[in-house]
Amino acid sequence: MSVLLFAENSQGEFKKATFEAATYAYDLAQAMGTDLQAVSVGQVTEDKLKELGKYGVSKVHRVADERMNAFANTAFAAAVSAVAKEIDAPVVVMAQTYNGRAIAPRVSVKLDATTVSGAATLLDPAAKFKAERLAYSGKGVETVDVNGGKIVVTVKTNGYKVAENPTAVTVTDADFQAAEQDFDAVAKEIIKAAEGISLTEADAVVSAGRGMKGPENWPMIEELAGYLGAATACSKPTADMGWRPHHEHVGQTGIQIAPNLYIAIGISGAIQHLAGVSSSKTIVVINKDPEAPFFKVADYGIIGDLFEVVPKLNAYLKSKN
């Protein structure tokens, strides 16, 4: 009986969200007095798989079916469930990525398990596996507990620390073969919207809105993001007007993010925008309107003309590089 981690990869590489989930799963396994194993789906080199040992994984079950190099919800869920049953895993942990959210309910059904989605705190085995998750678009905190049975938990991205817990790890091929009907819906191609830092993976995000007055003024935002090693984002109106590409739109109807640092420049802070970024650990607002709603949720605020403030920030950061 071991805790099982779904070690999601992207084109053979593990990203930060996987290591967050691995740290979470290891801490949970320690609290339960057991070990941590992982299942990896797709073509990942053995050296990469053994990197999971840095984060407490003692055994990796490799599902290397070439048909599963492309994401297929049903097939991935079947693979994770098969390994979970083989090792009698009481808990399956995965990152709350788009893929994780897609397969978690399917795994739950196959295991007759309870789903705890977007966990922001560690499940407590001593208290009905109680945990906290954000609710109402981040405006509230929901406490959940599980009344027995198996559990599938997705870990909120940028919501748990990454810590190394070096463990001797072995890699073995899982005894699993996906059924043909599991490939009725397959992601045939993944096209990157842009190069650079992914919004969902970014530790810092610099975002701007209609206060920029036009797309020609965005270079100062990109410059600031460059100094901070941040991703760039925008509000919905700026994407709708064609000032910025739609893949940069963050908010309730766009991409929902939870970086360690979110800088909002020239964005008033409508409720739809706040719903997508309120999970950020630190929010900094730059706006000339002291009544802008964003200031009510900001950790730090600068009331001033962004066309004066941002160049000064860039000049300062440039002097420090």
C-alpha positions as CSV (number, residue, x, y, z in Angstrom):
1,M,0.0,0.0,0.0
2,S,1.6,3.2,-1.3
3,V,0.6,6.7,-2.2
4,L,0.6,7.0,-6.0
5,L,1.7,10.1,-7.9
6,F,0.7,10.7,-11.5
7,A,3.9,12.2,-12.8
8,E,2.7,14.3,-15.7
9,N,5.2,15.2,-18.3
10,S,5.3,17.6,-21.3
11,Q,7.1,16.1,-24.3
12,G,9.2,14.0,-22.0
13,E,10.0,16.7,-19.5
14,F,8.7,17.2,-16.0
15,K,7.6,20.7,-15.0
16,K,7.3,22.5,-11.7
17,A,3.7,21.5,-11.2
18,T,4.7,17.8,-11.2
19,F,7.4,18.5,-8.6
20,E,4.9,20.4,-6.4
21,A,2.6,17.4,-6.6
22,A,5.5,15.0,-5.8
23,T,6.5,17.0,-2.7
24,Y,2.8,17.1,-1.6
25,A,2.5,13.3,-2.2
26,Y,5.7,12.6,-0.3
27,D,4.7,14.6,2.7
28,L,1.3,12.9,2.7
29,A,2.9,9.4,2.4
30,Q,5.1,10.3,5.4
31,A,2.1,11.4,7.4
32,M,0.4,8.0,6.5
33,G,3.5,6.0,7.4
34,T,4.0,4.6,3.9
35,D,6.1,5.2,0.7
36,L,5.5,7.1,-2.5
37,Q,5.4,5.5,-5.9
38,A,4.7,7.2,-9.3
39,V,3.2,6.3,-12.7
40,S,4.5,8.0,-15.8
41,V,2.7,7.8,-19.1
42,G,4.4,8.4,-22.5
43,Q,8.0,8.3,-23.7
44,V,10.2,9.6,-20.9
45,T,13.9,8.6,-20.6
46,E,14.9,6.5,-17.7
47,D,17.3,9.2,-16.5
48,K,14.4,11.7,-16.4
49,L,12.2,9.2,-14.5
50,K,14.9,8.7,-12.0
51,E,14.9,12.4,-11.3
52,L,11.6,11.8,-9.4
53,G,13.7,10.1,-6.8
54,K,14.9,13.6,-5.7
55,Y,11.3,14.3,-4.6
56,G,10.8,11.1,-2.6
57,V,9.5,8.7,-5.2
58,S,10.8,5.2,-4.5
59,K,9.4,3.4,-7.6
60,V,8.3,4.6,-11.0
61,H,5.8,2.6,-13.0
62,R,6.4,3.4,-16.7
63,V,3.6,3.2,-19.2
64,A,5.5,3.7,-22.5
65,D,2.8,2.8,-25.0
66,E,3.6,4.9,-28.1
67,R,-0.1,5.6,-28.6
68,M,0.0,7.5,-25.4
69,N,2.6,10.0,-26.5
70,A,-0.5,12.1,-27.3
71,F,-2.8,12.9,-24.5
72,A,-6.0,10.8,-24.3
73,N,-8.2,11.3,-21.3
74,T,-9.6,7.9,-21.1
75,A,-6.4,6.0,-21.8
76,F,-4.4,8.1,-19.3
77,A,-7.0,7.5,-16.6
78,A,-7.1,3.8,-17.3
79,A,-3.3,3.6,-16.9
80,V,-3.2,5.5,-13.7
81,S,-6.1,3.5,-12.3
82,A,-4.5,0.2,-13.2
83,V,-1.3,1.0,-11.4
84,A,-3.3,2.4,-8.4
85,K,-5.2,-0.9,-8.2
86,E,-1.9,-3.0,-8.6
87,I,-0.2,-1.3,-5.6
88,D,-3.5,-0.8,-3.6
89,A,-2.9,2.9,-3.4
90,P,-5.3,4.6,-0.8
91,V,-4.5,8.0,-2.3
92,V,-3.7,9.1,-5.9
93,V,-2.1,12.6,-6.2
94,M,-1.7,14.7,-9.3
95,A,-1.2,18.4,-10.2
96,Q,-4.3,20.5,-11.0
97,T,-3.2,21.1,-14.5
98,Y,-5.6,20.9,-17.5
99,N,-4.6,17.3,-17.9
100,G,-4.8,16.5,-14.2
101,R,-8.3,18.1,-14.0
102,A,-9.3,16.1,-17.1
103,I,-8.4,12.6,-15.8
104,A,-8.9,13.0,-12.0
105,P,-12.7,12.4,-12.2
106,R,-12.2,9.4,-14.5
107,V,-9.7,7.9,-12.1
108,S,-12.1,8.5,-9.2
109,V,-14.9,6.6,-11.0
110,K,-12.6,3.7,-11.8
111,L,-11.4,3.5,-8.2
112,D,-14.7,4.3,-6.6
113,A,-12.8,7.1,-4.9
114,T,-13.6,10.6,-3.5
115,T,-12.1,13.5,-5.4
116,V,-10.5,16.5,-3.6
117,S,-9.7,19.0,-6.3
118,G,-7.4,22.0,-6.0
119,A,-6.1,21.2,-2.5
120,A,-4.2,24.1,-1.0
121,T,-3.2,22.3,2.2
122,L,-1.9,18.8,3.0
123,L,-4.6,16.2,3.7
124,D,-4.6,15.3,7.3
125,P,-4.8,11.5,7.8
126,A,-5.5,12.0,11.5
127,A,-8.6,14.1,10.9
128,K,-10.6,12.4,8.2
129,F,-8.1,13.6,5.6
130,K,-9.2,17.2,6.1
131,A,-7.8,19.8,3.7
132,E,-8.6,23.3,2.5
133,R,-9.3,24.5,-1.0
134,L,-10.2,27.9,-2.4
135,A,-13.9,28.4,-3.3
136,Y,-16.1,31.0,-5.0
137,S,-13.3,32.1,-7.4
138,G,-10.9,32.5,-4.6
139,K,-13.1,34.6,-2.4
140,G,-13.6,31.9,0.2
141,V,-11.8,28.9,1.7
142,E,-13.6,25.6,1.8
143,T,-12.7,22.9,4.4
144,V,-13.3,19.4,3.2
145,D,-12.9,16.0,4.8
146,V,-13.3,12.5,3.5
147,N,-15.5,9.9,5.3
148,G,-13.5,6.8,4.3
149,G,-12.5,5.1,1.0
150,K,-9.9,5.9,-1.5
151,I,-9.0,9.5,-2.5
152,V,-7.9,11.2,-5.7
153,V,-6.4,14.7,-4.9
154,T,-5.3,17.4,-7.3
155,V,-2.8,19.9,-5.9
156,K,-3.3,23.5,-6.7
157,T,-0.5,24.8,-9.0
158,N,1.8,27.2,-7.3
159,G,0.0,26.2,-4.1
160,Y,2.6,23.9,-2.4
161,K,6.3,24.2,-1.9
162,V,8.8,22.2,-3.9
163,A,11.3,20.4,-1.7
164,E,13.8,17.6,-2.4
165,N,13.6,14.4,-0.5
166,P,16.2,12.2,-2.1
167,T,15.2,8.6,-2.2
168,A,16.6,5.5,-3.9
169,V,14.3,5.0,-6.9
170,T,13.7,2.1,-9.3
171,V,12.0,2.2,-12.7
172,T,9.8,-0.7,-13.9
173,D,7.5,-1.2,-16.9
174,A,3.8,-1.4,-15.9
175,D,1.8,-4.4,-16.9
176,F,-0.8,-2.3,-18.7
177,Q,-2.2,-2.3,-22.2
178,A,-4.8,0.4,-23.1
179,A,-7.9,-0.7,-25.0
180,E,-8.6,0.6,-28.5
181,Q,-11.7,2.4,-27.3
182,D,-9.7,4.4,-24.9
183,F,-8.3,6.4,-27.9
184,D,-11.6,7.6,-29.3
185,A,-10.5,11.2,-28.3
186,V,-6.8,12.0,-28.6
187,A,-4.9,15.3,-28.7
188,K,-3.3,15.0,-32.2
189,E,-1.2,18.1,-32.0
190,I,-0.1,20.6,-29.5
191,I,0.7,24.1,-30.9
192,K,2.4,26.5,-28.6
193,A,0.7,29.9,-28.6
194,A,4.1,31.6,-28.0
195,E,7.6,31.1,-26.9
196,G,8.6,32.1,-23.4
197,I,7.3,31.4,-19.9
198,S,4.0,29.6,-19.6
199,L,1.4,31.6,-17.6
200,T,0.3,28.6,-15.7
201,E,3.9,27.8,-14.7
202,A,5.2,31.3,-14.1
203,D,6.4,32.4,-10.7
204,A,5.8,36.0,-11.6
205,V,3.3,37.6,-14.0
206,V,3.2,41.2,-15.3
207,S,-0.2,42.1,-16.6
208,A,-1.7,45.2,-18.1
209,G,-5.0,46.6,-19.3
210,R,-6.8,49.4,-21.0
211,G,-4.8,52.0,-19.1
212,M,-2.0,51.3,-21.6
213,K,-4.0,53.3,-24.1
214,G,-2.8,51.1,-27.0
215,P,-0.7,48.2,-28.1
216,E,2.2,50.4,-29.1
217,N,2.9,51.1,-25.4
218,W,3.4,47.4,-24.5
219,P,7.2,47.3,-24.9
220,M,7.6,48.8,-21.4
221,I,5.5,45.9,-20.0
222,E,7.6,43.3,-21.8
223,E,10.8,45.1,-20.6
224,L,9.6,44.9,-17.0
225,A,8.7,41.3,-17.4
226,G,12.1,40.6,-18.8
227,Y,13.9,42.1,-15.8
228,L,11.7,40.0,-13.4
229,G,11.9,36.8,-15.4
230,A,8.1,37.0,-15.6
231,A,5.4,36.0,-18.1
232,T,3.2,38.7,-19.6
233,A,-0.6,38.8,-19.4
234,C,-3.5,41.1,-20.1
235,S,-7.1,41.9,-19.2
236,K,-10.0,40.6,-21.3
237,P,-10.8,44.0,-23.0
238,T,-7.3,44.4,-24.3
239,A,-7.4,40.9,-25.8
240,D,-10.9,41.6,-27.3
241,M,-9.6,44.8,-28.9
242,G,-6.7,43.0,-30.4
243,W,-4.0,44.8,-28.4
244,R,-2.7,41.5,-27.1
245,P,-3.1,37.8,-28.1
246,H,-6.0,36.0,-26.4
247,H,-3.6,33.4,-24.9
248,E,-2.4,36.2,-22.6
249,H,-5.9,36.9,-21.2
250,V,-6.1,36.1,-17.5
251,G,-9.4,36.1,-15.5
252,Q,-12.5,34.1,-14.9
253,T,-13.1,33.6,-18.7
254,G,-9.4,33.4,-19.5
255,I,-6.5,31.6,-17.9
256,Q,-6.7,31.3,-14.1
257,I,-3.3,31.7,-12.5
258,A,-1.7,31.6,-9.1
259,P,1.9,33.0,-9.4
260,N,4.0,34.1,-6.4
261,L,3.9,37.6,-7.8
262,Y,1.2,39.3,-9.9
263,I,1.7,42.9,-11.0
264,A,-1.4,44.5,-12.4
265,I,-0.8,47.7,-14.4
266,G,-3.6,49.9,-15.7
267,I,-6.2,47.3,-14.8
268,S,-9.2,48.5,-12.7
269,G,-9.9,45.0,-11.2
270,A,-13.3,44.0,-12.3
271,I,-14.7,40.9,-10.5
272,Q,-14.2,38.7,-13.5
273,H,-10.5,39.6,-13.7
274,L,-10.0,39.2,-9.9
275,A,-11.6,35.7,-10.0
276,G,-8.8,34.5,-12.2
277,V,-5.8,36.0,-10.3
278,S,-6.9,36.2,-6.7
279,S,-4.9,33.1,-5.8
280,S,-1.7,35.0,-6.4
281,K,0.5,35.1,-3.3
282,T,1.5,38.7,-3.7
283,I,-0.5,41.3,-5.8
284,V,1.0,44.6,-6.7
285,V,-1.3,47.2,-8.4
286,I,-0.2,50.3,-10.4
287,N,-3.1,52.6,-11.2
288,K,-3.7,56.3,-11.2
289,D,-7.3,55.8,-9.9
290,P,-7.2,55.5,-6.1
291,E,-10.8,54.1,-6.2
292,A,-9.8,51.2,-8.5
293,P,-11.3,48.0,-7.0
294,F,-7.9,46.2,-7.4
295,F,-6.5,48.2,-4.5
296,K,-8.9,46.5,-2.1
297,V,-7.2,43.1,-2.7
298,A,-3.6,44.4,-3.4
299,D,-0.8,43.6,-1.0
300,Y,1.1,46.6,-2.4
301,G,-0.2,49.5,-4.4
302,I,1.2,52.5,-6.3
303,I,-1.2,55.3,-7.1
304,G,0.3,57.0,-10.1
305,D,0.5,57.4,-13.9
306,L,1.8,54.1,-15.2
307,F,3.6,56.0,-18.0
308,E,5.7,57.6,-15.2
309,V,5.9,54.7,-12.8
310,V,6.8,51.8,-15.1
311,P,9.7,53.5,-16.8
312,K,11.2,54.4,-13.4
313,L,10.8,50.7,-12.3
314,N,12.5,49.6,-15.5
315,A,15.4,52.1,-15.1
316,Y,15.9,50.9,-11.5
317,L,15.8,47.2,-12.4
318,K,18.2,47.8,-15.3
319,S,20.7,49.5,-13.0
320,K,20.6,46.4,-10.8
321,N,21.2,43.9,-13.6
